[in-house]
């Protein structure tokens, strides 16, 4: 989402758009972005600096972390970024690009446009669940045969729980270890 800085006034401008995942280069391991990304942003110009605040949302297809079935998840996030010219006083004082100041990112631009694509992409990727589930009570896969336990029992015999102290108890029976 590129915005021409010269087209912005000092009054906040609200922009909305729909972008294909390829346009934003949305890529994540074991995630498929099939639906368009909805973006709403408020952009303000302060002399040569640009402040962008917005929201982005889409849907993604991921695999359940327990049963590996395909799950559709809703993703929504917010972003805020300040864009300053690479030749301005602030850039010279900071001395390096992409200075992170508190909750707000500071980005440098050298052309006459600012590109919100990185901010939008990051806000969507940060909304991905760490351990997605197809449902809260997902039973997962059988560790022996690999059958999806959500479809019913598999008939495999459950292993007894590992008793970490069993070998020690065999050497020293309970009650005999008192000195």
Contact map, one row per residue, 1 for C-alpha under 8 A:
11100000000000000000000000000000000000000000000000000000000000000000000000000000000000000000000000000000000000000011100000000000000000000000000000000000000000000000000000000000000
11110000000000000000000000000000000000000000000000000000000000000000000000000000000000000000000000000000000000001111100000000000000000000000000000000000000000000000000000000000000
11111010000000000000000000000000000000000000000000000000000000000000000000000000000000000000000000000000000000001111000000000000000000000000000000000000000000000000000000000000000
01111111000000000000000000000000000000000000000000000000000000000000000000000000000000000000000000000000000000011100000000000000000000000000000000000000000000000000000000000000000
00111111000000000000000000000000000000000000100101000000000000000000000000000000000000000000000000000000000000011100000000000000000000000000000000000000000000000000000000000000000
00011111100000000000000000000000000000000000000000000000000000000000000000000000000000000000000000000000000000010000000000000000000000000000000000000000000000000000000000000000000
00111111100000000000000000000000000000000000000000000000000000000000000000000000000000000000000000000000000000000000000000000000000000000000000000000000000000000000000000000000000
00011111111010000000000000000000000000000011100000000000000000000000000000000000000000000000000000000000000000000000000000000000000000000000000000000000000000000000000000000000000
00000111111110000000000000000000000000000001100000000000000000000000000000000000000000000000000000000000000000000000000000000000000000000000000000000000000000000000000000000000000
00000001111100000000000000000000000000000001111000000000000000000000000000000000000000000000000000000000000000000000000000000000000000000000000000000000000000000000000000000000000
00000001111110000000000000000000000000000001100000000000000000000000000000000000000000000000000000000000000000000000000000000000000000000000000000000000000000000000000000000000000
00000000111111000000000000000000000000000111100000000000000000000000000000000000000000000000000000000000000000000000000000000000000000000000000000000000000000000000000000000000000
00000001101111100000000000000000000000000111000000000000000000000000000000000000000000000000000000000000000000000000000000000000000000000000000000000000000000000000000000000000000
00000000000111110000000000000000000000011110000000000000000000000000000000000000000000000000000000000000000000000000000000000000000000000000000000000000000000000000000000000000000
00000000000011111000000000000000000000011110000000000000000000000000000000000000000000000000000000000000000000000000000000000000000000000000000000000000000000000000000000000000000
00000000000001111100000000000000000001111000000000000000000000000000000000000000000000000000000000000000000000000000000000000000000000000000000000000000000000000000000000000000000
00000000000000111110000000000000000001110000000000000000000000000000000000000000000000000000000000000000000000000000000000000000000000000000000000000000000000000000000000000000000
00000000000000011111000000000000000111100000000000000000000000000000000000000000000000000000000000000000000000000000000000000000000000000000000000000000000000000000000000000000000
00000000000000001111101100000000000111100000000000000000000000000000000000000000000000000000000000000000000000000000000000000000000000000000000000000000000000000000000000000000000
00000000000000000111111100000000001110000000000000000000000000000000000000000000000000000000000000000000000000000000000000000000000000000000000000000000000000000000000000000000000
00000000000000000011111111000000111110000000000000000000000000000000000000000000000000000000000000000000000000000000000000000000000000000000000000000000000000000000000000000000000
00000000000000000001111111000000000000000000000000000000000000000000000000000000000000000000000000000000000000000000000000000000000000000000000000000000000000000000000000000000000
00000000000000000011111111000000000000000000000000000000000000000000000000000000000000000000000000000000000000000000000000000000000000000000000000000000000000000000000000000000000
00000000000000000011111111000000000000000000000000000000000000000000000000000000000000000000000000000000000000000000110110000000000000000000000000000000000000000000000000000000000
00000000000000000000111111100000000000000000000000000000000000000000000000000000000000000000000000000000000000000000000010000000000000000000000000000000000000000000000000000000000
00000000000000000000111111110000100000000000000000000000000000000000000000000000000000000000000000000000000000000000000010001000000000000000000000000000000000000000000000000000000
00000000000000000000000011111011100000000000000000000000000000000000000000000000000000000000000000000000000000000000000000000000000000000000000000000000000000000000000000000000000
00000000000000000000000001111111000000000000000000000000000000000000000000000000000000000000000000000000000000000000000000001000000000000000000000000000000000000000000000000000000
00000000000000000000000000111110000000000000000000000000000000000000000000000000000000000000000000000000000000000000000000000000000000000000000000000000000000000000000000000000000
00000000000000000000000000011111000000000000000000000000000001100000000000000000000000000000000000000000000000000000000000000000000000000000000000000000000000000000000000000000000
00000000000000000000000000111111100000000000000000000000000111100000000000000000000000000000000000000000000000000000000000000000000000000000000000000000000000000000000000000000000
00000000000000000000000000110111110000000000000000000000000111000000000000000000000000000000000000000000000000000000000000000000000000000000000000000000000000000000000000000000000
00000000000000000000100001100011111100000000000000000000001110000000000000000000000000000000000000000000000000000000000000000000000000000000000000000000000000000000000000000000000
00000000000000000000100000000001111100000000000000000000001110000000000000000000000000000000000000000000000000000000000000000000000000000000000000000000000000000000000000000000000
00000000000000000001100000000000111110000000000000000000011100000000000000000000000000000000000000000000000000000000000000000000000000000000000000000000000000000000000000000000000
00000000000000000111100000000000111111000000000000000000011000000000000000000000000000000000000000000000000000000000000000000000000000000000000000000000000000000000000000000000000
00000000000000000111100000000000001111100000000000000001111000000000000000000000000000000000000000000000000000000000000000000000000000000000000000000000000000000000000000000000000
00000000000000011110000000000000000111110000000000000001110000000000000000000000000000000000000000000000000000000000000000000000000000000000000000000000000000000000000000000000000
00000000000000011110000000000000000011111000000000000111100000000000000000000000000000000000000000000000000000000000000100000000000000000000000000000000000000000000000000000000000
00000000000001111000000000000000000001111100000000000111000000000000000000000000000000000000000000000000000000000000000000000000000000000000000000000000000000000000000000000000000
00000000000001110000000000000000000000111110000000011110000000000000000000000000000000000000000000000000000000000000000000000000000000000000000000000000000000000000000000000000000
00000000000111100000000000000000000000011111000000011100000000000000000000000000000000000000000000000000000000000000000000000000000000000000000000000000000000000000000000000000000
00000001000111100000000000000000000000001111100001111000000000000000000000000000000000000000000000000000000000000000000000000000000000000000000000000000000000000000000000000000000
00000001111110000000000000000000000000000111110001110000000000000000000000000000000000000000000000000000000000000000000000000000000000000000000000000000000000000000000000000000000
00001001111100000000000000000000000000000011111111100000000000000000000000000000000000000000000000000000000000000000000000000000000000000000000000000000000000000000000000000000000
00000000010000000000000000000000000000000001111111100000000000000000000000000000000000000000000000000000000000000000000000000000000000000000000000000000000000000000000000000000000
00000000010000000000000000000000000000000000111110000000000000000000000000000000000000000000000000000000000000000000000000000000000000000000000000000000000000000000000000000000000
00001000000000000000000000000000000000000000111111000000000000000000000000000000000110000000000000000000000000000000000000000000000000000000000000000000000000000000000000000000000
00000000000000000000000000000000000000000000111111100000000000000000000000000000011110000000000000000000000000000000000000000000000000000000000000000000000000000000000000000000000
00001000000000000000000000000000000000000011110111110000000000000000000000000000011100000000000000000000000000000000000000000000000000000000000000000000000000000000000000000000000
00000000000000000000000000000000000000000011110011111000000000000000000000000001111000000000000000000000000000000000000000000000000000000000000000000000000000000000000000000000000
00000000000000000000000000000000000000001111000001111100000000000000000000000011111000000000000000000000000000000000000000000000000000000000000000000000000000000000000000000000000
00000000000000000000000000000000000000001110000000111110000000000000000000000111100000000000000000000000000000000000000000000000000000000000000000000000000000000000000000000000000
00000000000000000000000000000000000000111100000000011111000000000000000000000111000000000000000000000000000000000000000000000000000000000000000000000000000000000000000000000000000
00000000000000000000000000000000000000111000000000001111100000000000000000011110000000000000000000000000000000000000000100000000000000000000000000000000000000000000000000000000000
00000000000000000000000000000000000011110000000000000111110000000000000000011100000000000000000000000000000000000000000100110000000000000000000000000000000000000000000000000000000
00000000000000000000000000000000000011100000000000000011111000000000000001111000000000000000000000000000000000000000000000010000000000000000000000000000000000000000000000000000000
00000000000000000000000000000000001111000000000000000001111100000000000001110000000000000000000000000000000000000000000000010000000000000000000000000000000000000000000000000000000
00000000000000000000000000000000111110000000000000000000111110000000000111100000000000000000000000000000000000000000000000000000000000000000000000000000000000000000000000000000000
00000000000000000000000000000011111000000000000000000000011111000000000111100000000000000000000000000000000000000000000000000000000000000000000000000000000000000000000000000000000
00000000000000000000000000000011110000000000000000000000001111100000011110000000000000000000000000000000000000000000000000000000000000000000000000000000000000000000000000000000000
00000000000000000000000000000111000000000000000000000000000111110000011110000000000000000000000000000000000000000000000000000000000100000000000000000000000000000000000000000000000
00000000000000000000000000000110000000000000000000000000000011111011111000000000000000000000000000000000000000000000000000000000000110000000000000000000000000000000000000000000000
00000000000000000000000000000000000000000000000000000000000001111111111000000000000000000000000000000000000000000000000000000000001111000000000000000000000000000000000000000000000
00000000000000000000000000000000000000000000000000000000000000111111000000000000000000000000000000000000000000000000000000000000001110000000000000000000000000000000000000000000000
00000000000000000000000000000000000000000000000000000000000000011111000000000000000000000000000000000000000000000000000000000000000010000111100000000000000000000000000000000000000
00000000000000000000000000000000000000000000000000000000000000111111100000000000000000000000000000000000000000000000000000000000000000000111100000011100000000000000000000000000000
00000000000000000000000000000000000000000000000000000000000000111111110000000000000000000000000000000000000000000000000000000000000000000001000000000000000000000000000000000000000
00000000000000000000000000000000000000000000000000000000000000110011111000000000000000000000000000000000000000000000000000000000000001000000000000000000000000000000000000000000000
00000000000000000000000000000000000000000000000000000000000011110001111100000000000000000000000000000000000000000000000000000000000001000000000000000000000000000000000000000000000
00000000000000000000000000000000000000000000000000000000000011110000111110000000000000000000000000000000000000000000000000000000000111000000000000000000000000000000000000000000000
00000000000000000000000000000000000000000000000000000000001111000000011111000000000000000000000000000000000000000000000000000000000000000000000000000000000000000000000000000000000
00000000000000000000000000000000000000000000000000000000001111000000001111100000000000000000000000000000000000000000000000000000000000000000000000000000000000000000000000000000000
00000000000000000000000000000000000000000000000000000000111100000000000111110000000000000000000000000000000000000000000000000000000000000000000000000000000000000000000000000000000
00000000000000000000000000000000000000000000000000000000111100000000000011111000000000000000000000000000000000000000000000010011000000000000000000000000000000000000000000000000000
00000000000000000000000000000000000000000000000000000011110000000000000001111100000000000000000000000000000000000000000000110010000000000000000000000000000000000000000000000000000
00000000000000000000000000000000000000000000000000000011100000000000000000111110000000000000000000000000000000000000000000110110000000000000000000000000000000000000000000000000000
00000000000000000000000000000000000000000000000000001111000000000000000000011111000000000000000000000000000000000000000000100000000000000000000000000000000000000000000000000000000
00000000000000000000000000000000000000000000000000011110000000000000000000001111100000000000000000000000000000000000001100100000000000000000000000000000000000000000000000000000000
00000000000000000000000000000000000000000000000000111100000000000000000000000111110000000000000000000001100000000000001000000000000000000000000000000000000000000000000000000000000
00000000000000000000000000000000000000000000000000111000000000000000000000000011111000000000000000000001111000000000001000000000000000000000000000000000000000000000000000000000000
00000000000000000000000000000000000000000000000011110000000000000000000000000001111100000000000000000001111000000000000000000000000000000000000000000000000000000000000000000000000
00000000000000000000000000000000000000000000000011110000000000000000000000000000111110000000000000000000011110000100000000000000000000000000000000000000000000000000000000000000000
00000000000000000000000000000000000000000000000111000000000000000000000000000000011111010110000000000000011110000000000000000000000000000000000000000000000000000000000000000000000
00000000000000000000000000000000000000000000000110000000000000000000000000000000001111110010000000000000000111000000000000000000000000000000000000000000000000000000000000000000000
00000000000000000000000000000000000000000000000000000000000000000000000000000000000111110011000000000000000111000000000000000000000000000000000000000000000000000000000000000000000
00000000000000000000000000000000000000000000000000000000000000000000000000000000000011111011000000000000000001000000000000000000000000000000000000000000000000000000000000000000000
00000000000000000000000000000000000000000000000000000000000000000000000000000000000111111111000000000000000000000000000000000000000000000000000000000000000000000000000000000000000
00000000000000000000000000000000000000000000000000000000000000000000000000000000000000111111100000000000000000000000000000000000000000000000000000000000000000000000000000000000000
00000000000000000000000000000000000000000000000000000000000000000000000000000000000100011111110000000000000000000000000000000000000000000000000000000000000000000000000000000000000
00000000000000000000000000000000000000000000000000000000000000000000000000000000000111111111111110000000000100000000000000000000000000000000000000000000000000000000000000000000000
00000000000000000000000000000000000000000000000000000000000000000000000000000000000001111111111000000000000000000000000000000000000000000000000000000000000000000000000000000000000
00000000000000000000000000000000000000000000000000000000000000000000000000000000000000001111111000000000000000000000000000000000000000000000000000000000000000000000000000000000000
00000000000000000000000000000000000000000000000000000000000000000000000000000000000000000111111110100000000000000000000000000000000000000000000000000000000000000000000000000000000
00000000000000000000000000000000000000000000000000000000000000000000000000000000000000000011111110000000000000000000000000000000000000000000000000000000000000000000000000000000000
00000000000000000000000000000000000000000000000000000000000000000000000000000000000000000010011111100000000000000000000000000000000000000000000000000000000000000000000000000000000
00000000000000000000000000000000000000000000000000000000000000000000000000000000000000000010011111100000001100000000000000000000000000000000000000000000000000000000000000000000000
00000000000000000000000000000000000000000000000000000000000000000000000000000000000000000000000111110000111100000000000000000000000000000000000000000000000000000000000000000000000
00000000000000000000000000000000000000000000000000000000000000000000000000000000000000000000010111111000111000000000000000000000000000000000000000000000000000000000000000000000000
00000000000000000000000000000000000000000000000000000000000000000000000000000000000000000000000001111111110000000000000000000000000000000000000000000000000000000000000000000000000
00000000000000000000000000000000000000000000000000000000000000000000000000000000000000000000000000111111110000000000000000000000000000000000000000000000000000000000000000000000000
00000000000000000000000000000000000000000000000000000000000000000000000000000000000000000000000000011111100000000000000000000000000000000000000000000000000000000000000000000000000
00000000000000000000000000000000000000000000000000000000000000000000000000000000000000000000000000011111100000000000000000000000000000000000000000000000000000000000000000000000000
00000000000000000000000000000000000000000000000000000000000000000000000000000001110000000000000000011111110000000000000000000000000000000000000000000000000000000000000000000000000
00000000000000000000000000000000000000000000000000000000000000000000000000000001110000000000000001111111111000000000000000000000000000000000000000000000000000000000000000000000000
00000000000000000000000000000000000000000000000000000000000000000000000000000000111100000000000001111001111100000000000000000000000000000000000000000000000000000000000000000000000
00000000000000000000000000000000000000000000000000000000000000000000000000000000111100000000000011100000111110000000000000000000000000000000000000000000000000000000000000000000000
00000000000000000000000000000000000000000000000000000000000000000000000000000000001111000010000011000000011111000000000000000000000000000000000000000000000000000000000000000000000
00000000000000000000000000000000000000000000000000000000000000000000000000000000001111000000000000000000001111111100000000000000000000000000000000000000000000000000000000000000000
00000000000000000000000000000000000000000000000000000000000000000000000000000000000011100000000000000000000111111000000000000000000000000000000000000000000000000000000000000000000
00000000000000000000000000000000000000000000000000000000000000000000000000000000000000000000000000000000000011111100000000000000000000000000000000000000000000000000000000000000000
00011100000000000000000000000000000000000000000000000000000000000000000000000000000000000000000000000000000011111100000000000000000000000000000000000000000000000000000000000000000
01111000000000000000000000000000000000000000000000000000000000000000000000000000000000000000000000000000000011111110000000000000000000000000000000000000000000000000000000000000000
01111000000000000000000000000000000000000000000000000000000000000000000000000000001000000000000000000000000010111111000000000000000000000000000000000000000000000000000000000000000
11100000000000000000000000000000000000000000000000000000000000000000000000000000000000000000000000000000000000001111110000000000000000000000000000000000000000000000000000000000000
11100000000000000000000000000000000000000000000000000000000000000000000000000000000000000000000000000000000000000111111100000000000000000000000000000000000000000000000000000000000
11000000000000000000000100000000000000000000000000000000000000000000000000000000000000000000000000000000000000000011111110000000000000000000000000000000000000000000000000000000000
00000000000000000000000100000000000000000000000000000000000000000000000000000000000000000000000000000000000000000011111111000000000000000000000000000000000000000000000000000000000
00000000000000000000000000000000000000000000000000000000000000000000000000000011100000000000000000000000000000000001111111100000000000000000000000000000000000000000000000000000000
00000000000000000000000100000000000000100000000000000011000000000000000000000010000000000000000000000000000000000001111111110000000000000000000000000000000000000000000000000000000
00000000000000000000000111000000000000000000000000000000000000000000000000000000000000000000000000000000000000000000111111111000000000000000000000000000000000000000000000000000000
00000000000000000000000000000000000000000000000000000000000000000000000000000000000000000000000000000000000000000000011111111100000000000000000000000000000000000000000000000000000
00000000000000000000000000000000000000000000000000000001000000000000000000011110000000000000000000000000000000000000001111111110000000000000000000000000000000000000000000000000000
00000000000000000000000000000000000000000000000000000001110000000000000000111000000000000000000000000000000000000000000111111111000000000000000000000000000000000000000000000000000
00000000000000000000000001010000000000000000000000000000000000000000000000000000000000000000000000000000000000000000000011111111000000000000000000000000000000000000000000000000000
00000000000000000000000000000000000000000000000000000000000000000000000000001000000000000000000000000000000000000000000001111111000000000000000000000000000000000000000000000000000
00000000000000000000000000000000000000000000000000000000000000000000000000111000000000000000000000000000000000000000000000111111100000000000000000000000000000000000000000000000000
00000000000000000000000000000000000000000000000000000000000000000000000000100000000000000000000000000000000000000000000000011111110000000000000000000000000000000000000000000000000
00000000000000000000000000000000000000000000000000000000000000000000000000000000000000000000000000000000000000000000000000000011111100000000000000000000000000000000000000000000000
00000000000000000000000000000000000000000000000000000000000000000000000000000000000000000000000000000000000000000000000000000001111100000000000000000000000000000000000000000000000
00000000000000000000000000000000000000000000000000000000000000011000000000000000000000000000000000000000000000000000000000000000111110000000000000000000000000000000000000000000000
00000000000000000000000000000000000000000000000000000000000001111000001000000000000000000000000000000000000000000000000000000000111111000000000000000000000000000000000000000000000
00000000000000000000000000000000000000000000000000000000000000111100001000000000000000000000000000000000000000000000000000000000001111110100000000000000000000000000000000000000000
00000000000000000000000000000000000000000000000000000000000000010000111000000000000000000000000000000000000000000000000000000000000111110100000000000000000000000000000000000000000
00000000000000000000000000000000000000000000000000000000000000000000000000000000000000000000000000000000000000000000000000000000000011111100000000000000000000000000000000000000000
00000000000000000000000000000000000000000000000000000000000000000000000000000000000000000000000000000000000000000000000000000000000011111100000000000000000000000000000000000000000
00000000000000000000000000000000000000000000000000000000000000000000000000000000000000000000000000000000000000000000000000000000000000111110000000000000000000000000000000000000000
00000000000000000000000000000000000000000000000000000000000000000110000000000000000000000000000000000000000000000000000000000000000011111111000000000100000000000000000000000000000
00000000000000000000000000000000000000000000000000000000000000000110000000000000000000000000000000000000000000000000000000000000000000001111100000011100000000000000000000000000000
00000000000000000000000000000000000000000000000000000000000000000111000000000000000000000000000000000000000000000000000000000000000000000111110000011100000000000000000000000000000
00000000000000000000000000000000000000000000000000000000000000000110000000000000000000000000000000000000000000000000000000000000000000000011111001111000000000000000000000000000000
00000000000000000000000000000000000000000000000000000000000000000000000000000000000000000000000000000000000000000000000000000000000000000001111111111000010000000000000000000000000
00000000000000000000000000000000000000000000000000000000000000000000000000000000000000000000000000000000000000000000000000000000000000000000111111000000000000000000000000000000000
00000000000000000000000000000000000000000000000000000000000000000000000000000000000000000000000000000000000000000000000000000000000000000000011111000000000100000000000000000000000
00000000000000000000000000000000000000000000000000000000000000000000000000000000000000000000000000000000000000000000000000000000000000000000011111100000010100000000000000000000000
00000000000000000000000000000000000000000000000000000000000000000000000000000000000000000000000000000000000000000000000000000000000000000000111111110000000000000000000000000000000
00000000000000000000000000000000000000000000000000000000000000000000000000000000000000000000000000000000000000000000000000000000000000000000110011111000010000000000000000000000000
00000000000000000000000000000000000000000000000000000000000000000010000000000000000000000000000000000000000000000000000000000000000000000011110001111111000000000000000000000000000
00000000000000000000000000000000000000000000000000000000000000000010000000000000000000000000000000000000000000000000000000000000000000000011110000111111110000000000000000000000000
00000000000000000000000000000000000000000000000000000000000000000010000000000000000000000000000000000000000000000000000000000000000000000111000000011111100000000000000000000000000
00000000000000000000000000000000000000000000000000000000000000000000000000000000000000000000000000000000000000000000000000000000000000000000000000011111100000000000000000000000000
00000000000000000000000000000000000000000000000000000000000000000000000000000000000000000000000000000000000000000000000000000000000000000000000000011111110000000000000000000000000
00000000000000000000000000000000000000000000000000000000000000000000000000000000000000000000000000000000000000000000000000000000000000000000000000001111111000000000000000000000000
00000000000000000000000000000000000000000000000000000000000000000000000000000000000000000000000000000000000000000000000000000000000000000000010010101001111100000000000000000000000
00000000000000000000000000000000000000000000000000000000000000000000000000000000000000000000000000000000000000000000000000000000000000000000000000000000111110000000000000000000000
00000000000000000000000000000000000000000000000000000000000000000000000000000000000000000000000000000000000000000000000000000000000000000000000110000000011111000000000000000000000
00000000000000000000000000000000000000000000000000000000000000000000000000000000000000000000000000000000000000000000000000000000000000000000000000000000001111100000000000000000000
00000000000000000000000000000000000000000000000000000000000000000000000000000000000000000000000000000000000000000000000000000000000000000000000000000000000111110000000000000000000
00000000000000000000000000000000000000000000000000000000000000000000000000000000000000000000000000000000000000000000000000000000000000000000000000000000000011111000000000000000000
00000000000000000000000000000000000000000000000000000000000000000000000000000000000000000000000000000000000000000000000000000000000000000000000000000000000001111100000000000000000
00000000000000000000000000000000000000000000000000000000000000000000000000000000000000000000000000000000000000000000000000000000000000000000000000000000000000111110000000000000000
00000000000000000000000000000000000000000000000000000000000000000000000000000000000000000000000000000000000000000000000000000000000000000000000000000000000000011111000000000000000
00000000000000000000000000000000000000000000000000000000000000000000000000000000000000000000000000000000000000000000000000000000000000000000000000000000000000001111110000000000000
00000000000000000000000000000000000000000000000000000000000000000000000000000000000000000000000000000000000000000000000000000000000000000000000000000000000000000111111000000000000
00000000000000000000000000000000000000000000000000000000000000000000000000000000000000000000000000000000000000000000000000000000000000000000000000000000000000000011111110000000000
00000000000000000000000000000000000000000000000000000000000000000000000000000000000000000000000000000000000000000000000000000000000000000000000000000000000000000011111111000000000
00000000000000000000000000000000000000000000000000000000000000000000000000000000000000000000000000000000000000000000000000000000000000000000000000000000000000000001111111100000000
00000000000000000000000000000000000000000000000000000000000000000000000000000000000000000000000000000000000000000000000000000000000000000000000000000000000000000000111111110000000
00000000000000000000000000000000000000000000000000000000000000000000000000000000000000000000000000000000000000000000000000000000000000000000000000000000000000000000111111111100000
00000000000000000000000000000000000000000000000000000000000000000000000000000000000000000000000000000000000000000000000000000000000000000000000000000000000000000000011111111000000
00000000000000000000000000000000000000000000000000000000000000000000000000000000000000000000000000000000000000000000000000000000000000000000000000000000000000000000001111111000000
00000000000000000000000000000000000000000000000000000000000000000000000000000000000000000000000000000000000000000000000000000000000000000000000000000000000000000000000111111101100
00000000000000000000000000000000000000000000000000000000000000000000000000000000000000000000000000000000000000000000000000000000000000000000000000000000000000000000000011111111100
00000000000000000000000000000000000000000000000000000000000000000000000000000000000000000000000000000000000000000000000000000000000000000000000000000000000000000000000010011111100
00000000000000000000000000000000000000000000000000000000000000000000000000000000000000000000000000000000000000000000000000000000000000000000000000000000000000000000000000001111110
00000000000000000000000000000000000000000000000000000000000000000000000000000000000000000000000000000000000000000000000000000000000000000000000000000000000000000000000000011111110
00000000000000000000000000000000000000000000000000000000000000000000000000000000000000000000000000000000000000000000000000000000000000000000000000000000000000000000000000011111111
00000000000000000000000000000000000000000000000000000000000000000000000000000000000000000000000000000000000000000000000000000000000000000000000000000000000000000000000000000011111
00000000000000000000000000000000000000000000000000000000000000000000000000000000000000000000000000000000000000000000000000000000000000000000000000000000000000000000000000000000111
